[in-house]
Every structure is written in structure tokens, then in C-alpha cells.
Amino acid sequence: MPDEARTWVTETKTACPDLPEPWIAAVMAQESGFDPDAYADDVNGGTWGLFQLNASIWQHAYGHAWSADLNGDGVWDVRDGDIHARVAGQYLCNRLDGVREIRANHPDWASSTIPVLDALIIAHNAGESRLRTYPDIPEITHRFIATVDQRAAAWSSVPTTSSGEPANGSTDHPAPAESDPLRPTGAGCLPGLGTTAGVTVPPGTPNDVAAAVTTALSYVGVTSGWDGLCDRLACRAYGYANAGYYSAAVHWQAMVQSGHAHSGDRCPPLGSFVFFNTGRVFGHVSVVVQSSPTCNPEEILVTSNGVFDAATGNHGGVYLLSLARLDAMYLGGNGYRGWSDPVCAGAPLPAGTTHPAPSGW
């Protein structure tokens, strides 16, 4: 993206902290191609600027007409990237509040089950009335959502060097500002945690799944380095340096859209990814390392980062626990989204990587 666009994304984010920066950039690219002077004519009088706001929306959000030039620089404020980004951030935040209120009042609407930022796009692009009719919305809005989701996921990925290592930091969000050194000792784990004794890969398991389960189990007992990196940890089992998605929540939505998700299915197979709504924007994902022929959540085992850090004194530790126990931790047992095929979009690990590998790889 153009260098100046990074400033505009930051301005929008400052005005509306709830909006992820890759999503802001993706919407800006879709609306204007990062051109603050972009204009599109339509039957309602046209749209202008980075986020293509029409005259009435601009007037309501800014308090002045399109032609206002309050700083006297000879450029309409709607066409000034810095001003437009701030005003658009305020507008999107207000609209997001409206979308959340609608979802709270109408939990039975289909639009209340999709990611809230997708619902925000519907409100922004087609009007809040379309939330009632979803999925019956204009095809252009469907394409808008798909393109923004794809770009946001892609732009959340970090470029890699020729060796496959991240070129400028971590991929998955939220990444810790600092990570403790990797200490694969298991020290400080609670009794019954941090041990993989008795967990075996059943005969006949496909080679890729068997290798993934073995790799996932090798991280159990690591005491640091994985804080906030659940999506990366899950994809690490399948040989990726990072997940390639902005968050576990975005990863889940991508699986839903691509047909790889099994929403609400509480019988995840070995090697699959299980996803949770945690009540926060990023969500959670874990790898299934033991399945159950009877779908007993007490028998289904997963690996997960951070879940017992408060009790152990670890920071980004990796643990082995039952699906039932993990499920109970999120939204009072109502956070389970379902499972997906183990699909990742990140960079591959360097050949010959020895596990457990540091989270920064």
C-alpha cells in the first residue's frame, strides 16, 4: 500500500480502536484504491474519498458539506486523506455500534451469526435494513465482504525471508511485544498437565495427520513464547511458521466461507482444528490430538496455549487438556464454534525444523 495510506489507516484506527488495521486497509482499498480524490457517481448524488462517503453521511459525521475546507489548504476536507480517515473512523465506529445493537435485539437474524465486521460491511455498503434480509443482499455486497476478508487475511501475514523466517515480526494477532526465551522443560506445570503419557496415534492414521499430532504434542510442556499465538500454534503442527490469518476468528470465517468448517459439530476428528468464540475479537483455536469414537468431550484431547498460565506462572505455555475443560473456559461453555479441516495459509517452516521450535519462526 502507498506509504501515506499507512497514516490514513492509523488515523482511522485512532478514531475507532475496535477496527483491526488490516480490515481498515482492506475496506479502504476496496472503496477507493487508496485514492483520497476518488469519486463515484450514482443515483444518490455520488460518493467521495477514501471510504466513498456520500454527501449526507459526510454532513452527518463531519458537520459540514463536501465542499468544506476548514483548514484553508484549497482541498475539500472530504478529499483530504487525513481528515477523511478520521471522520470515516468516527462514522464506522458509530455504525458498528448500531450493528451491535441490531444484533443484540435480533439474535435470531442470520446476519447476527456472521462476524460483526462482515455485518458492518453490509450496513455500510447496502444499508442496515439488509441485515434483516441476509443472506439476501446485493451480489456486489457479497463480493465486497469476500474481497475485504481475503485482503485482511493476506495483509495480516508477514513477509518471510528466503529461509522461511518472518521478515519483520510475528504473523498472528495479538502478538506479544516481547517473548520469554523458549524453555521446553515443562517446569511449573500443574499436576496432570504438561505430560503426553498415554496419548498415542491410532494405527492407520494418515501420515500427515499422524505427523501433525506428534508435532502438536511435542509443544506440550513448553512454558513460554506462545502468549496470544493460538492460530500460529495450531498451524505449527502442520509445518507452518504462521497461520496466515489475522486471528483465529478470521481463520474460522475463512473456513466457513470455503466449506471447510463444521459448525456446531462436537465430534471433531483427529488432527482437526477446533474453534471458540471467547467473547473477544480474536477468538481461539486448538488442535485435536485425541479423538473419541463416542464423541465424549472428556476423552477428546487438545493442545492449547496460555490456558493455565495464571496457575503455573508460565507466560505463553502450551498444555494438554480435554475439549470439555477447554470448552468450559469460554462464554460459560457456549463459545464452541465447531471444527474445521486443518487448512492454513501461512509460510512453511524451514526444512529440517526441529520441534518444539521457537514461536518467532
C-alpha positions, -999 to +999 in steps of 0.1 A: +000+000+000+012+036-005+032+050+024+007+078+030-021+052+033-005+038+064-010+071+080-046+071+070-052+036+084-037+048+117-060+078+117-090+056+112-078+032+138-073+060+163-109+072+157-122+037+161-099+013+181-123-016+176-114-019+139-084-040+130-058-022+109-057-049+081-095-047+079-094-009+076-068-011+049-088-037+030-120-016+031-101+015+020-085-004-009-119-018-020-136+016-018-110+039-033-078+021-041-062+044-015-070+074-037-084+103-015-097+120-046-117+090-057-153+099-068-181+076-080-213+089-094-246+072-086-283+079-084-280+093-049-256+120-058-223+101-057-196+092-031-162+107-024-129+100-007-110+071+008-142+054+021-166+067-005-189+085+018-220+102+003-229+138+009-255+131+037-232+107+056-203+131+054-225+160+065-238+140+095-204+127+105-184+159+099-210+185+104-200+203+072-207+198+035-185+181+010-171+214-002-159+225+033-123+234+035-119+243+072-081+243+071-080+265+041-055+244+021-075+246-011-086+210-009-121+199+001-119+182+035-137+151+021-108+148-003-081+154+023-068+119+033-060+127+069-093+144+076-114+119+057-098+090+076-106+105+110-142+113+100-147+079+084-133+062+116-159+080+137-186+071+111-176+034+111-175+033+149-210+048+152-222+024+125-206-005+143-224+004+175-257+004+155-249-030+141-241-044+175-274-030+189-293-046+160-276-080+166-284-078+203-321-070+196-324-096+168-302-126+177-324-148+155-315-130+123-290-148+101-268-117+100-264-119+137-244-151+133-218-138+109-186-119+120-196-084+132-172-067+107-190-085+078-223-072+092-207-038+094-198-040+057-234-049+049-247-019+068-221+004+052-224-009+016-261-018+014-278-003+044-287-016+079-321-028+065-302-055+046-292-071+079-328-082+082-328-099+048-293-115+050-282-137+031-304-120+006-282-090-001-269-075-033-242-095-051-219-066-050-221-066-012-213-104-011-182-097-033-173-067-011-173-089+020-153-117+003-127-093-010-122-075+022-119-107+042-094-121+018-073-090+018-074-085+055-062-121+060-035-117+034-023-084+047-021-098+082+006-122+071+042-113+075+067-114+046+093-142+050+129-143+042+145-169+018+149-192+048+112-190+056+116-170+088+093-139+093+110-108+079+095-083+103+079-099+133+051-123+141+021-130+120-008-138+142-026-112+163-023-103+191+015-109+192+033-101+225+057-072+224+083-095+239+086-132+243+104-150+271+131-174+259+119-208+249+121-232+279+108-266+268+112-281+303+076-283+314+086-267+347+058-252+367+030-272+351+000-282+372-003-319+381-017-338+352-008-312+327+023-310+305+025-347+301+016-367+270+019-401+285-008-424+272-016-403+242-009-424+211-016-421+174-040-448+163-028-473+137-040-464+102-039-427+108-029-408+076+007-398+076+001-361+075-023-362+105-001-386+125+029-362+119+007-332+129-005-348+161+031-358+170+043-323+164+015-307+184+022-330+213+059-320+212+050-285+222+032-296+254+052-286+284+068-255+267+065-228+293+068-196+273+067-178+240+031-186+228+011-159+245-017-148+222-005-171+193-031-199+193-036-198+155+001-200+149+005-229+173-023-248+156-007-244+121+027-251+135+016-287+138+012-289+101+046-274+093+037-237+090+057-208+105+025-189+109-012-193+102-016-167+075-048-153+091-054-122+112-068-141+141-085-174+150-118-157+144-108-147+109-094-182+103-128-197+113-147-174+090-124-183+061-131-220+068-169-213+068-167-194+035-145-221+019-167-250+031-140-265+054-160-257+086-183-280+105-203-255+126-215-268+160-203-304+153-189-316+187-172-347+173-140-333+158-117-359+142-081-364+150-059-336+137-087-311+131-089-276+144-115-267+170-126-230+172-141-209+200-158-176+205-140-163+235-161-131+239-132-112+224-125-102+188-096-127+182-112-160+192-093-192+199-083-224+181-067-256+192-056-289+176-073-322+184-046-347+194-070-375+206-105-381+192-133-401+207-154-428+189-183-419+212-177-381+208-171-378+246-157-343+252-139-356+283-120-381+261-112-357+232-079-340+239-064-308+225-033-288+229-037-251+238-016-221+247-019-200+278-049-216+294-032-224+327-006-196+327-021-179+357-019-211+378+016-221+366+034-189+364+042-196+328+039-170+300+025-185+268+029-221+279+014-250+260-009-275+277-028-307+271-064-308+282-098-322+273-122-305+249-147-304+278-123-285+300-114-260+273-150-255+263-160-246+298-135-217+298-152-197+271-186-180+275-197-204+302-195-234+278-213-216+250-183-205+230-177-236+208-179-227+171-172-261+156-142-278+139-126-274+106-102-292+083-066-282+091-062-256+065-035-229+069-023-201+046+010-192+062+046-196+053+062-230+056+088-237+082+124-241+071+132-277+060+145-298+088+130-277+116+132-294+150+102-292+172+093-276+195+106-246+176+105-210+189+073-191+183+091-165+163+099-190+135 
